[in-house]
Amino acid sequence: MLPSLLVAPLLAVVALAAPSPDLEDRAVKPCTLKTTTAVKYRKCASTSCTAVGQYAKGAKVKVSCVKVGQSVKGETAWIKNPSGYYVSAAYLTPNLDKCGAQYLC
């Protein structure tokens, strides 16, 4: 049997390590949007940056984060994909409200 001086600190550590019941509710949910037209993805959040590829119309684009950049059709939000390239939110649907503020770069 363990001495009581060792048991109390051990129980405290176990309690701290236990996940909160609402941890899943606070986790960042994956966010995927679709392109409304064929659209280029770029090295930065501006049309003056080098385009390194293009998504087809209707392609699914995973959102890593959202950044303010050059205005395109009145939209200044650009999404950063998991590869580190940017796409103007002007060409994505549904709007970025679906993703939430936790996606800000």
N, CA, C and O atoms as a MOPAC input file, in Angstrom:
PM7 MOZYME 1SCF
protein

 N      0.84200 1    -1.18400 1     0.00000 1
 C      0.00000 1     0.00000 1     0.00000 1
 C      0.89100 1     1.25200 1     0.00000 1
 O      1.89300 1     1.30100 1     0.71300 1
 N      0.52500 1     2.25200 1    -0.79400 1
 C      1.31600 1     3.47800 1    -0.87400 1
 C      1.03000 1     4.37400 1     0.32100 1
 O     -0.11300 1     4.47500 1     0.76800 1
 N      2.06300 1     5.02100 1     0.83800 1
 C      1.83400 1     5.97600 1     1.92000 1
 C      0.93300 1     7.10900 1     1.43600 1
 O      0.97700 1     7.48100 1     0.26300 1
 N      0.11900 1     7.65600 1     2.33400 1
 C     -0.83500 1     8.71100 1     1.96800 1
 C     -0.14200 1     9.95600 1     1.43700 1
 O     -0.74700 1    10.71600 1     0.68100 1
 N      1.10600 1    10.18000 1     1.81100 1
 C      1.83800 1    11.34200 1     1.29600 1
 C      2.09600 1    11.22200 1    -0.19900 1
 O      2.24800 1    12.23900 1    -0.87500 1
 N      2.14800 1    10.01400 1    -0.72800 1
 C      2.36300 1     9.81400 1    -2.15900 1
 C      1.05800 1     9.74600 1    -2.93100 1
 O      1.01900 1    10.13100 1    -4.10000 1
 N     -0.00300 1     9.27200 1    -2.31700 1
 C     -1.27400 1     9.07200 1    -3.01100 1
 C     -1.93400 1    10.39400 1    -3.37800 1
 O     -2.41900 1    10.53800 1    -4.50000 1
 N     -1.96900 1    11.35900 1    -2.47000 1
 C     -2.65100 1    12.63300 1    -2.73500 1
 C     -2.06100 1    13.35700 1    -3.94200 1
 O     -2.82100 1    13.76900 1    -4.81900 1
 N     -0.72400 1    13.53300 1    -4.02900 1
 C     -0.17700 1    14.19900 1    -5.22500 1
 C     -0.43100 1    13.40800 1    -6.50400 1
 O     -0.64700 1    13.99600 1    -7.56400 1
 N     -0.40600 1    12.08800 1    -6.41500 1
 C     -0.66100 1    11.25700 1    -7.58300 1
 C     -2.08600 1    11.44000 1    -8.07900 1
 O     -2.31100 1    11.53400 1    -9.28500 1
 N     -3.04600 1    11.49000 1    -7.17200 1
 C     -4.44700 1    11.71700 1    -7.55400 1
 C     -4.62700 1    13.09300 1    -8.18700 1
 O     -5.41000 1    13.24700 1    -9.12500 1
 N     -3.91100 1    14.08900 1    -7.68400 1
 C     -4.00400 1    15.43500 1    -8.24900 1
 C     -3.49300 1    15.45600 1    -9.68500 1
 O     -4.08100 1    16.11600 1   -10.54200 1
 N     -2.41000 1    14.74400 1    -9.95600 1
 C     -1.86400 1    14.67600 1   -11.31600 1
 C     -2.83800 1    13.97000 1   -12.24400 1
 O     -3.04700 1    14.41900 1   -13.37100 1
 N     -3.43200 1    12.88700 1   -11.79900 1
 C     -4.40200 1    12.15800 1   -12.61700 1
 C     -5.60300 1    13.03800 1   -12.91800 1
 O     -6.10700 1    13.01500 1   -14.04100 1
 N     -6.07500 1    13.80700 1   -11.95700 1
 C     -7.22500 1    14.69300 1   -12.17000 1
 C     -6.89500 1    15.76500 1   -13.19800 1
 O     -7.74200 1    16.11000 1   -14.02200 1
 N     -5.67300 1    16.29900 1   -13.16300 1
 C     -5.27800 1    17.31900 1   -14.13900 1
 C     -5.15500 1    16.73700 1   -15.53900 1
 O     -5.40100 1    17.43800 1   -16.52100 1
 N     -4.78400 1    15.49000 1   -15.64400 1
 C     -4.59100 1    14.86300 1   -16.94800 1
 C     -5.89800 1    14.43500 1   -17.59500 1
 O     -5.93400 1    14.20900 1   -18.80500 1
 N     -6.95800 1    14.31800 1   -16.83100 1
 C     -8.24700 1    13.88200 1   -17.37800 1
 C     -8.81000 1    14.96400 1   -18.29000 1
 O     -8.84400 1    16.13000 1   -17.89800 1
 N     -9.25600 1    14.60900 1   -19.50100 1
 C     -9.80900 1    15.61400 1   -20.41100 1
 C    -11.13100 1    16.16800 1   -19.90100 1
 O    -11.91500 1    15.47300 1   -19.25600 1
 N    -11.34600 1    17.41400 1   -20.20300 1
 C    -12.60700 1    18.05900 1   -19.85200 1
 C    -13.72500 1    17.44200 1   -20.68200 1
 O    -13.51000 1    17.13400 1   -21.85400 1
 N    -14.92500 1    17.24900 1   -20.10700 1
 C    -16.01900 1    16.64100 1   -20.87300 1
 C    -16.39800 1    17.43300 1   -22.12400 1
 O    -16.88300 1    16.85500 1   -23.09700 1
 N    -16.18100 1    18.74300 1   -22.10600 1
 C    -16.56200 1    19.54900 1   -23.27300 1
 C    -15.37200 1    19.83100 1   -24.18300 1
 O    -15.44100 1    20.73100 1   -25.02000 1
 N    -14.29000 1    19.08500 1   -24.03500 1
 C    -13.09200 1    19.31500 1   -24.84400 1
 C    -13.39000 1    19.20500 1   -26.32700 1
 O    -12.89000 1    20.00500 1   -27.11800 1
 N    -14.19100 1    18.23500 1   -26.71600 1
 C    -14.52600 1    18.06600 1   -28.12700 1
 C    -15.29500 1    19.26900 1   -28.66200 1
 O    -15.11700 1    19.65100 1   -29.81800 1
 N    -16.15100 1    19.87000 1   -27.83200 1
 C    -16.91400 1    21.04200 1   -28.25700 1
 C    -16.00900 1    22.24300 1   -28.49700 1
 O    -16.32800 1    23.11100 1   -29.30900 1
 N    -14.86700 1    22.29600 1   -27.78600 1
 C    -13.96200 1    23.43300 1   -27.93100 1
 C    -12.90100 1    23.20500 1   -28.99500 1
 O    -12.16500 1    24.13400 1   -29.32700 1
 N    -12.80100 1    22.02100 1   -29.52900 1
 C    -11.79400 1    21.71900 1   -30.54800 1
 C    -12.13200 1    22.44100 1   -31.84400 1
 O    -13.30200 1    22.66000 1   -32.15500 1
 N    -11.09900 1    22.81000 1   -32.59700 1
 C    -11.30600 1    23.45500 1   -33.89100 1
 C    -11.84000 1    22.40700 1   -34.86100 1
 O    -11.19200 1    21.39300 1   -35.11900 1
 N    -13.00800 1    22.66200 1   -35.38300 1
 C    -13.63900 1    21.73700 1   -36.32200 1
 C    -13.03800 1    21.95300 1   -37.71200 1
 O    -12.75800 1    23.09200 1   -38.08700 1
 N    -12.83800 1    20.89300 1   -38.47300 1
 C    -12.33100 1    21.06100 1   -39.83600 1
 C    -13.29400 1    21.92100 1   -40.65600 1
 O    -14.51100 1    21.81300 1   -40.51200 1
 N    -12.75400 1    22.74800 1   -41.48600 1
 C    -13.58400 1    23.60300 1   -42.33300 1
 C    -13.14800 1    23.41300 1   -43.78600 1
 O    -11.97700 1    23.58600 1   -44.12300 1
 N    -14.10000 1    23.05800 1   -44.62900 1
 C    -13.84300 1    22.87600 1   -46.05400 1
 C    -14.85500 1    23.70400 1   -46.83100 1
 O    -16.05500 1    23.64900 1   -46.56300 1
 N    -14.36500 1    24.46200 1   -47.78500 1
 C    -15.21500 1    25.27800 1   -48.65200 1
 C    -15.07300 1    24.77300 1   -50.08000 1
 O    -14.18800 1    23.96800 1   -50.37300 1
 N    -15.95000 1    25.24600 1   -50.97600 1
 C    -15.88200 1    24.86700 1   -52.39500 1
 C    -15.63300 1    26.10100 1   -53.23900 1
 O    -16.05500 1    27.20600 1   -52.89900 1
 N    -14.93500 1    25.89000 1   -54.35400 1
 C    -14.70200 1    26.99300 1   -55.28300 1
 C    -15.95200 1    27.22000 1   -56.12900 1
 O    -16.63700 1    26.27200 1   -56.51300 1
 N    -16.23600 1    28.48300 1   -56.41000 1
 C    -17.39700 1    28.82900 1   -57.23900 1
 C    -17.03300 1    28.92400 1   -58.70900 1
 O    -17.90900 1    28.98500 1   -59.57200 1
 N    -15.74000 1    28.93500 1   -58.98900 1
 C    -15.20500 1    29.00000 1   -60.34400 1
 C    -13.78400 1    28.43900 1   -60.29000 1
 O    -13.26100 1    28.20300 1   -59.20100 1
 N    -13.16300 1    28.22600 1   -61.42400 1
 C    -11.74700 1    27.85100 1   -61.40800 1
 C    -10.98100 1    29.02900 1   -60.80800 1
 O    -11.20000 1    30.17600 1   -61.19500 1
 N    -10.09100 1    28.74700 1   -59.87000 1
 C     -9.39000 1    29.83200 1   -59.17500 1
 C     -7.95300 1    29.41300 1   -58.86100 1
 O     -7.67800 1    28.27000 1   -58.49600 1
 N     -7.05000 1    30.38300 1   -59.01600 1
 C     -5.62700 1    30.13400 1   -58.76200 1
 C     -5.33200 1    30.22900 1   -57.26600 1
 O     -5.94200 1    31.02200 1   -56.54900 1
 N     -4.38600 1    29.40800 1   -56.80600 1
 C     -3.88300 1    29.57800 1   -55.44500 1
 C     -2.47100 1    30.13500 1   -55.53900 1
 O     -1.71000 1    29.80500 1   -56.44800 1
 N     -2.14000 1    30.99800 1   -54.56400 1
 C     -0.95800 1    31.85300 1   -54.66200 1
 C     -0.04800 1    31.75800 1   -53.44200 1
 O     -0.42400 1    31.21100 1   -52.40500 1
 N      1.16000 1    32.30600 1   -53.59100 1
 C      2.14600 1    32.28800 1   -52.50800 1
 C      1.81700 1    33.25900 1   -51.38200 1
 O      2.31500 1    33.09600 1   -50.26800 1
 N      0.99100 1    34.26300 1   -51.64700 1
 C      0.58000 1    35.20300 1   -50.60000 1
 C     -0.84400 1    35.66900 1   -50.89500 1
 O     -1.43000 1    35.29900 1   -51.91200 1
 N     -1.38600 1    36.47300 1   -50.00500 1
 C     -2.78400 1    36.89400 1   -50.09100 1
 C     -2.96900 1    38.11900 1   -50.98600 1
 O     -3.50300 1    39.14100 1   -50.55600 1
 N     -2.51800 1    38.00000 1   -52.23700 1
 C     -2.63000 1    39.09000 1   -53.20200 1
 C     -2.55700 1    38.52100 1   -54.61900 1
 O     -1.85600 1    37.54000 1   -54.86800 1
 N     -3.28100 1    39.14000 1   -55.53300 1
 C     -3.22800 1    38.69100 1   -56.92600 1
 C     -1.88500 1    39.01300 1   -57.57700 1
 O     -1.57300 1    38.48700 1   -58.64500 1
 N     -1.08500 1    39.87600 1   -56.94000 1
 C      0.24500 1    40.18200 1   -57.47900 1
 C      1.26800 1    39.09900 1   -57.11600 1
 O      2.38000 1    39.10000 1   -57.64300 1
 N      0.90400 1    38.18800 1   -56.22900 1
 C      1.80500 1    37.08900 1   -55.85300 1
 C      1.74000 1    35.98000 1   -56.89000 1
 O      0.74100 1    35.82100 1   -57.59100 1
 N      2.80700 1    35.22800 1   -56.97400 1
 C      2.90500 1    34.13700 1   -57.93700 1
 C      1.81600 1    33.09500 1   -57.71700 1
 O      1.61700 1    32.61400 1   -56.60200 1
 N      1.10900 1    32.75100 1   -58.80300 1
 C      0.14600 1    31.64700 1   -58.76400 1
 C      0.92900 1    30.35800 1   -58.96700 1
 O      1.71300 1    30.24100 1   -59.90900 1
 N      0.71200 1    29.38900 1   -58.07900 1
 C      1.46000 1    28.13300 1   -58.16800 1
 C      0.59800 1    26.96500 1   -58.62400 1
 O      1.09700 1    25.86200 1   -58.84300 1
 N     -0.69600 1    27.21400 1   -58.76300 1
 C     -1.60900 1    26.16500 1   -59.20600 1
 C     -3.01500 1    26.70400 1   -59.31000 1
 O     -3.26100 1    27.88900 1   -59.08300 1
 N     -3.93700 1    25.82400 1   -59.65700 1
 C     -5.32600 1    26.25200 1   -59.83600 1
 C     -6.27400 1    25.14800 1   -59.37600 1
 O     -6.05600 1    23.96600 1   -59.64200 1
 N     -7.33200 1    25.56500 1   -58.67800 1
 C     -8.41600 1    24.65400 1   -58.32100 1
 C     -9.46000 1    24.69900 1   -59.42600 1
 O     -9.70100 1    25.75800 1   -60.00500 1
 N    -10.07300 1    23.58300 1   -59.72200 1
 C    -11.18300 1    23.53600 1   -60.67700 1
 C    -12.45100 1    24.05200 1   -60.00000 1
 O    -12.53400 1    24.09000 1   -58.77200 1
 N    -13.42600 1    24.44500 1   -60.79900 1
 C    -14.72200 1    24.85800 1   -60.25900 1
 C    -15.31300 1    23.68600 1   -59.46900 1
 O    -15.32800 1    22.54900 1   -59.94200 1
 N    -15.79700 1    23.98000 1   -58.26200 1
 C    -16.40100 1    22.95300 1   -57.41800 1
 C    -15.41700 1    22.15700 1   -56.57600 1
 O    -15.81700 1    21.24400 1   -55.85300 1
 N    -14.13200 1    22.49300 1   -56.66300 1
 C    -13.11900 1    21.77800 1   -55.86700 1
 C    -13.29000 1    22.09200 1   -54.38700 1
 O    -13.65200 1    23.20800 1   -54.01600 1
 N    -13.02500 1    21.09700 1   -53.54800 1
 C    -13.06100 1    21.29900 1   -52.10300 1
 C    -11.71400 1    21.84000 1   -51.65100 1
 O    -10.66200 1    21.32000 1   -52.02400 1
 N    -11.76300 1    22.90000 1   -50.83700 1
 C    -10.55500 1    23.54900 1   -50.34000 1
 C    -10.58300 1    23.50600 1   -48.81300 1
 O    -11.48300 1    24.06400 1   -48.18600 1
 N     -9.59700 1    22.84400 1   -48.22500 1
 C     -9.49800 1    22.80300 1   -46.76400 1
 C     -8.90800 1    24.11600 1   -46.27000 1
 O     -7.97100 1    24.65200 1   -46.86100 1
 N     -9.46500 1    24.62200 1   -45.18600 1
 C     -9.03100 1    25.89000 1   -44.61100 1
 C     -8.08900 1    25.62300 1   -43.44000 1
 O     -8.47500 1    24.98600 1   -42.46000 1
 N     -6.84700 1    26.11400 1   -43.54800 1
 C     -5.92600 1    26.06100 1   -42.41000 1
 C     -6.11900 1    27.29400 1   -41.54400 1
 O     -6.17500 1    27.20800 1   -40.31800 1
 N     -6.22000 1    28.44800 1   -42.20400 1
 C     -6.51000 1    29.68600 1   -41.48800 1
 C     -6.96400 1    30.74200 1   -42.48900 1
 O     -6.91200 1    30.53500 1   -43.70200 1
 N     -7.40700 1    31.87100 1   -41.96000 1
 C     -7.93200 1    32.96800 1   -42.78100 1
 C     -7.12500 1    34.22400 1   -42.47100 1
 O     -6.84200 1    34.52500 1   -41.31100 1
 N     -6.75900 1    34.95100 1   -43.52300 1
 C     -5.92400 1    36.14400 1   -43.38900 1
 C     -6.53000 1    37.28500 1   -44.20100 1
 O     -7.16400 1    37.04900 1   -45.23000 1
 N     -6.33900 1    38.51000 1   -43.74700 1
 C     -6.76100 1    39.68100 1   -44.51400 1
 C     -5.69500 1    39.95500 1   -45.56400 1
 O     -4.50000 1    39.95000 1   -45.26900 1
 N     -6.14300 1    40.19600 1   -46.79400 1
 C     -5.22400 1    40.47500 1   -47.88800 1
 C     -5.83800 1    41.46100 1   -48.86100 1
 O     -6.72100 1    42.23700 1   -48.49700 1
 N     -5.37000 1    41.43100 1   -50.09600 1
 C     -5.86800 1    42.31700 1   -51.14100 1
 C     -7.36400 1    42.09200 1   -51.33900 1
 O     -7.84500 1    40.96000 1   -51.28500 1
 N     -8.08200 1    43.17200 1   -51.56500 1
 C     -9.51700 1    43.07800 1   -51.83300 1
 C     -9.75100 1    42.52300 1   -53.23800 1
 O     -9.19200 1    43.01600 1   -54.21700 1
 N    -10.59100 1    41.48500 1   -53.31400 1
 C    -11.00000 1    40.89300 1   -54.58600 1
 C    -12.52100 1    40.88400 1   -54.58900 1
 O    -13.14500 1    40.24100 1   -53.74500 1
 N    -13.11300 1    41.59500 1   -55.53500 1
 C    -14.57300 1    41.70500 1   -55.60500 1
 C    -15.16900 1    42.16800 1   -54.27600 1
 O    -16.25300 1    41.73100 1   -53.89000 1
 N    -14.45500 1    43.05200 1   -53.58100 1
 C    -14.92200 1    43.57900 1   -52.30100 1
 C    -14.65600 1    42.67500 1   -51.10500 1
 O    -15.04200 1    43.01500 1   -49.98700 1
 N    -14.01100 1    41.53900 1   -51.30900 1
 C    -13.71300 1    40.57700 1   -50.23400 1
 C    -12.22500 1    40.62900 1   -49.90800 1
 O    -11.39300 1    40.41800 1   -50.79000 1
 N    -11.87700 1    40.90900 1   -48.64300 1
 C    -10.46600 1    40.99700 1   -48.25400 1
 C     -9.94500 1    39.73100 1   -47.57000 1
 O     -8.75200 1    39.63600 1   -47.28000 1
 N    -10.81300 1    38.76900 1   -47.31200 1
 C    -10.38000 1    37.52500 1   -46.66200 1
 C     -9.76300 1    36.57300 1   -47.68700 1
 O    -10.26800 1    36.41200 1   -48.79700 1
 N     -8.67700 1    35.96000 1   -47.28900 1
 C     -8.00600 1    34.92600 1   -48.08300 1
 C     -7.82800 1    33.72100 1   -47.18600 1
 O     -7.47400 1    33.87100 1   -46.01700 1
 N     -8.06400 1    32.53500 1   -47.70700 1
 C     -7.83600 1    31.34100 1   -46.91100 1
 C     -6.46200 1    30.78100 1   -47.26000 1
 O     -6.00400 1    30.85900 1   -48.40000 1
 N     -5.82800 1    30.22100 1   -46.25100 1
 C     -4.55500 1    29.52700 1   -46.43700 1
 C     -4.87100 1    28.03800 1   -46.39600 1
 O     -5.47400 1    27.55200 1   -45.43900 1
 N     -4.46400 1    27.31900 1   -47.43400 1
 C     -4.73300 1    25.87800 1   -47.48100 1
 C     -3.63200 1    25.12500 1   -46.71700 1
 O     -2.62800 1    25.73400 1   -46.35000 1
 N     -3.79400 1    23.83200 1   -46.47300 1
 C     -2.78300 1    23.07500 1   -45.72000 1
 C     -1.38800 1    23.07100 1   -46.35500 1
 O     -0.40300 1    22.80200 1   -45.66700 1
 N     -1.29200 1    23.36200 1   -47.64500 1
 C      0.01500 1    23.42700 1   -48.31700 1
 C      0.68400 1    24.78200 1   -48.15000 1
 O      1.83300 1    24.96200 1   -48.55300 1
 N     -0.03500 1    25.74800 1   -47.55200 1
 C      0.53500 1    27.06700 1   -47.30700 1
 C      0.25400 1    28.08700 1   -48.39100 1
 O      0.85300 1    29.16200 1   -48.39400 1
 N     -0.65400 1    27.76900 1   -49.32100 1
 C     -0.99300 1    28.69800 1   -50.39700 1
 C     -2.34200 1    29.36000 1   -50.13000 1
 O     -3.16000 1    28.84000 1   -49.37200 1
 N     -2.56300 1    30.51700 1   -50.76300 1
 C     -3.73700 1    31.34700 1   -50.48900 1
 C     -4.71700 1    31.38200 1   -51.65400 1
 O     -4.33200 1    31.36100 1   -52.82300 1
 N     -6.00500 1    31.43500 1   -51.29500 1
 C     -7.09500 1    31.56900 1   -52.26500 1
 C     -8.01600 1    32.66500 1   -51.74900 1
 O     -8.35900 1    32.68000 1   -50.56700 1
 N     -8.42000 1    33.58000 1   -52.62100 1
 C     -9.35200 1    34.62400 1   -52.20900 1
 C    -10.70400 1    34.01400 1   -51.85100 1
 O    -11.22900 1    33.16900 1   -52.57700 1
 N    -11.25400 1    34.45200 1   -50.72900 1
 C    -12.57300 1    33.97800 1   -50.28900 1
 C    -13.67700 1    34.43600 1   -51.23400 1
 O    -14.80300 1    33.94600 1   -51.15200 1
 N    -13.36700 1    35.37300 1   -52.13200 1
 C    -14.36400 1    35.84200 1   -53.10000 1
 C    -14.81700 1    34.71200 1   -54.01900 1
 O    -15.89000 1    34.79100 1   -54.61900 1
 N    -14.01100 1    33.66600 1   -54.13200 1
 C    -14.31600 1    32.56100 1   -55.04100 1
 C    -14.68700 1    31.27000 1   -54.30700 1
 O    -14.62900 1    30.18400 1   -54.88400 1
 N    -15.06800 1    31.39400 1   -53.03400 1
 C    -15.38800 1    30.21500 1   -52.22600 1
 C    -16.80000 1    30.29300 1   -51.65800 1
 O    -17.32500 1    31.38000 1   -51.41800 1
 N    -17.40100 1    29.13800 1   -51.44800 1
 C    -18.72900 1    29.05400 1   -50.84800 1
 C    -18.77300 1    27.86500 1   -49.89800 1
 O    -18.05400 1    26.89800 1   -50.14900 1
 N    -19.54900 1    27.86000 1   -48.84500 1
 C    -20.30800 1    28.99500 1   -48.32400 1
 C    -19.34700 1    30.04300 1   -47.79200 1
 O    -18.13100 1    29.86800 1   -47.87100 1
 N    -19.88200 1    31.13200 1   -47.25000 1
 C    -18.98400 1    32.19200 1   -46.79900 1
 C    -18.19500 1    31.73900 1   -45.57000 1
 O    -18.50100 1    30.70800 1   -44.97100 1
 N    -17.20100 1    32.50200 1   -45.21100 1
 C    -16.28200 1    32.12300 1   -44.13900 1
 C    -16.91200 1    32.11400 1   -42.75900 1
 O    -16.29800 1    31.60900 1   -41.81900 1
 N    -18.11700 1    32.65300 1   -42.59700 1
 C    -18.78900 1    32.59000 1   -41.30000 1
 C    -18.95000 1    31.14200 1   -40.85900 1
 O    -19.00800 1    30.85300 1   -39.66400 1
 N    -19.02300 1    30.23200 1   -41.83200 1
 C    -19.14000 1    28.80300 1   -41.52900 1
 C    -17.93700 1    28.32100 1   -40.72600 1
 O    -18.07400 1    27.43900 1   -39.87800 1
 N    -16.76500 1    28.88700 1   -40.98300 1
 C    -15.53700 1    28.41000 1   -40.34600 1
 C    -15.36500 1    28.95200 1   -38.93100 1
 O    -14.90800 1    28.22800 1   -38.04700 1
 N    -15.71800 1    30.19200 1   -38.70800 1
 C    -15.57900 1    30.77800 1   -37.37800 1
 C    -14.25200 1    31.48400 1   -37.16900 1
 O    -13.31000 1    31.32300 1   -37.94600 1
 N    -14.19900 1    32.26800 1   -36.10400 1
 C    -13.04300 1    33.11300 1   -35.81200 1
 C    -11.80200 1    32.32200 1   -35.41700 1
 O    -10.69400 1    32.85400 1   -35.48800 1
 N    -11.95800 1    31.06500 1   -35.00200 1
 C    -10.79000 1    30.28800 1   -34.58400 1
 C     -9.82800 1    30.02700 1   -35.73500 1
 O     -8.72400 1    29.53200 1   -35.51100 1
 N    -10.22200 1    30.34500 1   -36.94800 1
 C     -9.36300 1    30.10700 1   -38.11200 1
 C     -8.50000 1    31.30500 1   -38.49800 1
 O     -7.80400 1    31.24700 1   -39.51100 1
 N     -8.52500 1    32.38500 1   -37.72400 1
 C     -7.70300 1    33.54300 1   -38.07300 1
 C     -6.22300 1    33.18700 1   -37.97900 1
 O     -5.79000 1    32.53000 1   -37.03200 1
 N     -5.44200 1    33.63600 1   -38.98900 1
 C     -3.99300 1    33.36100 1   -39.00200 1
 C     -3.29300 1    34.24100 1   -37.98000 1
 O     -2.07300 1    34.16500 1   -37.83200 1

